[in-house]
Each structure stands twice: as C-alpha cells, then as structure tokens.
C-alpha cells in the first residue's frame, strides 16, 4: 500500500517472454497486485509472469490490447483497488516512475494521470519521424474533439482512481488509449499529463499495435470517430449536415447565376436536381443527429446508473 491505498498494476502482454520478468521485477514494492493480462500468448509469457509472482489472466485467443485493458479494469474493480496503473510489457516504461504517475491521484489533483512524452520537449524520446507526426496528429485531433489541450493521447503508461475506473466504459478491442481520453474528457474527469522519460523504441521485438502504421491509423481513427459519435452525435451529424447543405447551396447559386445571365435553366437543370438532393441529405442528417442525440442522453443515464451500481457493489 501507499498512503493506505490499494495499488494494482495491470500489464497487458502478448508473447513477451523476453521482457515480462524484467518488467515485473522492477515494479515498486508498494504495489499490492501485479496483474498480467495475457492476450493469447503462445510462448512462456504466462509461465514467467507467474513465477515472478504476478497474477495472470489469460484470453484463450488474441483479442487485442483494448480487450486486455478492459479485462484488467474488471479485475481491479473486483479487487477493489483504489488506484490502477497500466503499463506495457515491452520495457519502454520505467516501473520506478509509477509513484510519479500516481502521486497526483494521491494528492487529489487528478482522477486520471497519463505519462506524457511530448508535453515537455526535454522528455521527447527518439523515435521515427513518421511515428512522432502520427502521435502529434492524434493528440491534436482528440484535443479538437474534446475542446481540451492534450499533448500525448497514445502513451500506454497511466493511472486511474477507483471512481474513474467505475465511470470508464470502453468498447474498442484494438486499442484503448485515445478512446480513454475521449470517454473521460466528456465525463468531466480531471485529466493530468505528467512528463516521463520513455524509450522511443522497444528493447526487443515489434509493437503488436503500431507495427503497421496504416492499419494502426485506420483502426485508431475508427475507434475515435465511433466514440465521438456515441458521445456527441449531434455535433458530428450536424457538421456533416452543414457540409451537405453548403454543397447544395453551391449548386443552387451556380444555377441561379446562370438563370440571371441567360434567362433560362437549360442546359444546367442538373445543378438544380443535384442541389436539391444535397439539401434533402442535409435535412436527413440533421434529423439523424437529433435522434442519436436522444439515444446519447439515454446512454449517459444508463452509465450513471451503472456507476452507482458499481459503487453500491463495493460499499455493499
């Protein structure tokens, strides 16, 4: 324990037999639970983690790091951990920094704390330029969606208060990093980024999430857009509706100018039909936004009920 708080460290792992033992051994002694979520490993990851004293939970097949993270959250809630720390098993993070990550939660300064590689230029790790650009793009994209300023939304070294875990509801299996920011930001969670030295490259092997940058970008953007749609559907469909309206308006203006110049619609009647089509699409998108916004309100009520049930289960 640390300050009478139960600390659980969750480490998702897939075929990390060469590094998992080293990572577990470096976890500070104040951690009450070390939980390795094995996501379908075919090597000795589970054996080594168990020998090092970690609790291991295994998925029968590889389901994705997002699914492994959700399993870790579930286990921590069952253990009634006051703080959950999650970190990767690839040796990029120094477990000695766990205390630095959880300190703001212990001091009641934040509910969700994440290591940040880019908030302070002195901590920026060496990494391929394309990965750096991708990380900065994701951070700016999520910042724009949530109307908050974030510098690093992709780092897998984080700490969560128990209430944050109870409020967290994620659905992406591929990854969890960006979805977590969006979900918690829309729930007015106090989020803090802490500069931490992180290795820019794995000590050994390749990342199972970001090894293919195009696949990573596609899967991540899909999760981000789905999460934004579920939380702010009217903003999303209202924006698309506005774009469709402006396209229709452009065709209408074109046809109007032609009529004023020539006194007839021929041969550009097509512009009138096309503009009308985009006006109808715009109206339909606006209606869809209204309907989905109603469902989003219902979802928020359901999540609040679920949150209260989780609290009652712990206190009961």
Steps between C-alpha positions, in 0.01 A plus 500: 500500500588865464316745727262217587395469136480165324717525188457261207733490200352356180732383222341383172735257328527298181807281446722705730701214656829688450391812690205424727713367787724806496198734502330320790818496708533878461149579629534683837427304815204716599291346220247265660411318179688439177258371238627374167221471243625248248333565166543157344878458528655193342837524681594481871358842595247353745749259655760769561245753631365244745847404617572868567196522727250671273135404475437388143171519313501343154289551191468175305562687176654834407222757542697825488667728752173691553329178608795415727475843660128455566572166665751673725246765596245232589750314720606820678138585580450149637809546717367841613828666407513870587740575214570305184820551304527355152826466314626308199713188529752608236751670729440852366385627839695510823289346780685725745292785353177343628516708817537815289193401298275427799611795714245750355219253579628454856511880535143534360631707209367270227289191439681381188873550454697408190869502424571755230790480257436835333367747758861590581749506212776381734317168535440434132639155417685407185254343257440481125373832362185339359405367845562839659282672240229237548502544878477878473216475246302266726550731797384806307204310355382381842563848644280654232221248561500545878575874507791431734875521446682167503859432398520119506187286469675180391735421787421171677624596849213635711331509840130508587311565821239246599215737413653551156508124445135481603406768249712363216311323220708400198408290198808493275693171494790614282621769741372708791731801520316769303155367587582540869576870456179567311279297733638659818526853358129496416431386858683805638773286656800692631778394261868575555804430282830442679831518309684167523804363324388222264704287261416597143545143379435160650797330661420188296248394236229706332188671629190291441286816476713744300714262292286583194448877506226504235299233682560677831383834360188347345400300809573790736307756295208257482493468879531877548216580259275232650566629852431859394183388321375321811566799724433800276289377206331833431834676464619233257187473286432872527844569353446252214152646445650848471751378242222339295294820524794712379556269203131525409515875542797520263306318227196721562710817473661373180158435347367837620791690345451314173128591499573868566751506214299303241139511618460123500614193694600297193748332465577495873180363648715219637649749745154565645430130549847442647464794738157376605644156569766646732237714677293187570808311621583792726153491654514123551841522666370770731206279598736205559709724724193592707396136540850379591537788746192365678663156519822657628305659786351160580847348494630761745215417737576127469870560567414704809282214625784255428743724689272509804461121487878455496532730802223314680665167424825620656336651807248219537 
